[in-house]
Amino acid sequence: MPVEFLGIAATHDGSETTPRSGAAFDKEYTLRLARAHEDHGWDRVLFAYGSGSPDPAPAAAYLASRLERLQILLAHRPNVSYPTFAAKTFATLDQISDGRLTVHFITGGDDHEQGREGDTLTKDQRYARTREYIRIVKKIWTTHEPFDHEGEHYRFHDFVSDVFPAQQPRPNVSFGGSSPAALAAGGAEADVFCLWGEPLERTAEQIEAVRAAAKAAGRTDVPRIQVAFRPIIAPTEELAWEKAHRTVGAIRERGAAGPGRRHRTGAPQNTGSQRLIAIAEAGERYDRALWTPTAAATGGAGNSNALVGTPETVAQALLDYYDLGVDILSARGYDLLDDAIDFGRYVIPLVREEVAKRDAGRTAGGPRSLAAVGE
């Protein structure tokens, strides 16, 4: 299967290394960054969600109406709107984008962040709510007759939407997490299951856990797997590692200046971040190019493990994950615009070319993993 690449649809130019230069929603920068992705071989971009950040849905609609090809991954937290309203919003956006939408449902792994918008449920309660929410949204997308719903978290009667997605039967659903509750929910409901970049051995274990969860939920198919990294590339290995150490220095310098309003302080509550911290404590370098100090410097905040090296080294590292069964590779640099362009120019073509060779080998009867044939 052809590999896909996911970038970031930031609404301003700030990152862990650099404060933003303008407003939280900079229309010109948002469009410029998205066009850089579309023009340099990326498949889709993620509109992330934060309690105080610009609303990602209208920002996504803004891009969808101005770009021809780039697909959209829209992050959404179930606590912020009723599923009947959300399903209509997503269907409308899928119509605006001519069927380019995937929805990424976020349960929320930090009680304080969730509480900022009035969400007081426990983590396990949030996962139960998310599963119910996703099922409702899917049904609204595909049901043309009024129906009632009496669930644990939502109750409504005689509802039917008058707007349906352009994609039939519905857009894909994306989900992520590392806890048993996340695996159970995503294994049951997700078309795409998202993981943060970890060493190959641990990633293989997580992929097997996702597949087992899908089987336990009674599915005959399995979610596609997405893995996310922070690539740090340069023309030579020496320059790449110099850049990597400068990047960590900038992250630490920003952190020493004081956390931003939206950033977590203290130990993380979510299992994914806890895993990243534990991996960083166990070692700095893994496999071909995985480097953990970027994750350690941010306290395991989100997608934060780096892949360091030349474009060729990083491309080969990504192919190692493809050989494990990863179909969607998520990447985001620290200089959002320039790194998106460089990654698109120098890494994506190398990966696509090699994946095409692997796919041709599979068509001829070969295995997906080169390790299986001793190469």
N, C-alpha and C positions, 0 to 999 in steps of 0.2 A: 504493500500500500504506500502511495506517495507520502512523504513526510510533510508536515505543516509547521509553520512558524508563527508564533504569537509574540507581538510586541506590546508596548504600553501606549495608551492614549492619554497622556498627561495633559492637564489643562493649564499648566504653567511650567516654567523651566527649572524649578527647584528640585533638588535631590538630596540624598544623605550627605553629599559632599559640598553642595552649593545652595545658599539660600535663594529663593525665587527673586526675580528682578522686578516683578510687577504684581498685578492682581491675581487672586486665586483662580479666576477664570479669565484667561487671556485668549480671546477668540483667534487672533492672528497666529499666536504660537501653537494653539491646539490644532488648527488647520495645517500649519506648516509641518508640524511633527507627523501628523497623519499622512500627509502627502509624501513625506520622506519614506515612510513605511511602504506606501502603495507603489512608489516609484522604484523601490529597491528590493522587491521580491518577497516581502512579508505577506502572509495570508490574512491575518486579522490582528486587531489591537484590543487590549483590555481597557475598559472604563472601570476603574476601581471605585470602591465605596469607602467613605469615611464619615463619621458623624457630623463633622463641621465642613466637609468639602462640598464643592459644587455638585449639584444633583447630576449623576451620570446619564440619566435617560434623555433629558433634553440636549445635553452635550453630544450624546451619540446621534441623536436625530439631526443636529447641526452638521455633523460630519457626513452622515449618510446621505444627506441631500446635496452634498458637494463633491463626493468622491464616487467613482464608478465601480471599483472592484473590491476595495478593502472591506473585509468582513468585521463584524463587531461582536465582542464578548462583553456583555453588560453584567456587571456585578450588582446583586440585589440582596438586601437583608429583609427577611419576611416580617420583622417587627415594625417596619416603617410604613406598611400599607396593607390594606385588606386584599386577599388574593383575587377577588372579583375585579377590583380596580387595577391591580398589577397585571392580570392576564390581558385586560384591554390595552393597557399601556404597551406591553410587549408586542401584542398583535399589531397595534398601530405602527410601532417602530419597525416591525418586520415588513409591513407594507411600504413604509417610507424608504427602507433600504433595499426593496425588491428581493427580500428573502435572504438577507445577509446576517441575520441575528442568531446568536447563541446566548442563553441566559445562564449566568453563574450565580447559583444560590449560596449565600454565606450565612451560616448559622450564627457565627460570632463566638470567638474563643476567649473574650476578655469581659468580665462582668462590668468593669468600670466603663469601658467603651460602650457596651450595650446600654448601660444605665443612663448615658448621656442623652439618649432618645427615649427614655422611659421604659426600657425593657428590663424587667426585674425577674424573669424566669431563671431557673437554674440551667446549667449546661445541658443536662439530660432532657429537661423540659423543652429547651430550645430545639434540640434535635428532633424530638417528637413533633413539635410544631412545624419544623421545616419539612418533614416527610409528608405531613398532612397538607401543607401549603403547596408543595410541588404537585401532589396528586390532584388537588383542586385546579391548579393552573393548567395542567395537561388536559383535564376533562373539559374545562371552559374552551380551550383551544380547539377541541375536536367534537364538541357536542352542539348540535343545532336545535335542540329542543330544551325548553325550560326544565330545570331540575332543582331539587332540594339537597341541602347538605346539613347533617347533624353530626359534628365531630367533637373531639376533645377541645379544640381551640377555636373552631369557626362554625358558625351556624347561619344559614341563609335559606331563603325559600323562593322558588319560581324564578330562578335566574337563568338568563341566556344572553350571551353577548351578540351584538350585531356587527362586530368586527373580528375577522379571523386572520391568522397569519398567512403571509404569502407562501411560506413553505408548507407543504403537505406531507404527512398529516399534521406536523407541528415543527417548531424550531427544536434544536437540541438543547438538552439541559446539562449544565456543567456543575461539578461539585468537588469539594476538596476537604482534606482533613486526615489526621493520623490516629485519632482515638478509636476505640472499638465502636462507639456510637456513630462516629463519622463514617467508618467503613460500612457499618450496617445500613445507614441511610443512603450513602452514595452507591453502595453495591446494589441496593434495591431500585433506586430511581435515576441514577445518572447515565447519560449517554457518554460523557467524558468525565474521568476521575483525575483530579489535579493533585500532583505531589510537588513538594519543594525538592530542589536538588540535594541528594545525599550520595554517599559512596555507592558504587555499583552493587555491592552485595546487599546493602540495606534496601536499595531501590528494588532489587529483584524480590526481596522478601515482601515489600509493600505491594508490589504488583500481584504477587500470589495471594496476599490477603484480600485485595480488591476482588480478584476472581472468585475466591472462596466465598466472600460476602454476597456476590451476585448469585452464585449457585445456591447458597443458603436461602436467598430470597425467592428462589424458584425460577430464576431467569435461565433461558437457554442461550442467551447471548452474554457478552461481557462488555463493560465500558471500555472505550478507548482510553489510553493513558497519556497524560500530559505531565511533563516535568519542567521545572523552572530554574534558571540560573542567572547569574550576573557575569557576563563575559567581560574579560579584560584582555584586549588583544593589542599587539604591536608588531612591527615588521620582523623583530628578532626576539628570541626567548629572553635575552638579557633586558631588552627594553620593556618587554611585557612585565617582567618581574619588578623592574624599577617602577613602572606605572602602578602595579598592584600595591606596592608598599606606599607610594604617594597617596593612593586612594584610601587605604586604611588610615593613614595619618590624617587625611582631610575628614574622614568620618569621625575619628576620635576628637579632632579639634572642634568640630561642630557640636559633638556631644558634650564636650567640656564647657562649651559656651552656654549650655542649658538646653533641656529638651523643649521641643516645640509644643504648642498648645495641644496638639492632637496625639502626641507620642506617649506611649506607655512608660511608666517608671516602675522599677521593682522587677521581681522575677515574673516570667510569663506564665499565664494560666493554661494556655493551649498546648496540646501535646506536640504539635508540629514544631513550635519554637523550642520547646524543651528538648526535643530530639536534636535540633540543630546545635544547641548549646552543648549537649553531651558529646556530639560528634566533634565539635571544635575543641573541647577539653581533652579529648582522646588523641588529637593530632591535628596538625596544620595542613598536611597534604595527603591526598588520597588518589589512587588510581593514576590516570594519565595527566590530569590537569586540575582536579578539584582542590580548592583552597578555602579554608574555613575562617581565617581571621576577619573577613568582612562580616560574617555572621556573628562572630564573637563580639565585634565592635558595636553592633547594633542590638545586642542582647537577643539574637535570634529573631529579629523582627521581620516577618514575612519572607519573601524570596530574597535570600541574602548570601548564599554560598556562591563563590566565584569559580569560573573556569579561566585559567590564566595561560597565555602562551601566544604563539603565532596563530594566524588564521588556520593554518594547516593542523596545528596541534589541537586547537579548540574544535575544529571540525571533526577530527578523529575521536575526540572525547565525546562529542554529541552522538557520533555513530555508534559508540559503545553502548549508549543508552537506547538507541534505536534497535540495536541487536537484542536488547533485553525485552523489547515489546513496546517501546515508547513511540507513539505516532505523532505527537504534537510537542514541539520544543519551544518553550517560552524563554525569552531572553530580554534583558533590559540592562543597559549600561548606566553609568553614573553621569555622563554628559549625554542627556537623553537624545538630543538631535544628532550630534556628530557620531555617537556610538551606534545609533540605529542605521545611519548611512554606511558606516564602515562595516558593520556586521552584515548588512545586506549586500555590500559589494564583494567582500572578501571571504565570508564564511558560508553564507547560504548557498551560493553556487557549488561550492565544494561538497557540501552535504547532499544536496539534491543530485549531483552527478553520481556520487557513490551509492546513494539509495537506489537510483535507477539501475545501477549494475547489480545490486543485491536483489532487487525485484526481478530482474531478468534471470538471475540465477535460480530464484525460487520458481519462476515459471518453467524453467527447464528441469525442475525437480530437486533443486538444492534447498538446504535449510535456511531459515532467516539468520541465525547466528553463525558467524564464521568460526566461532570457537567450537562449534559442533563438528567441524571438519578439520580441526587441528590447526587452523591458521591463526 
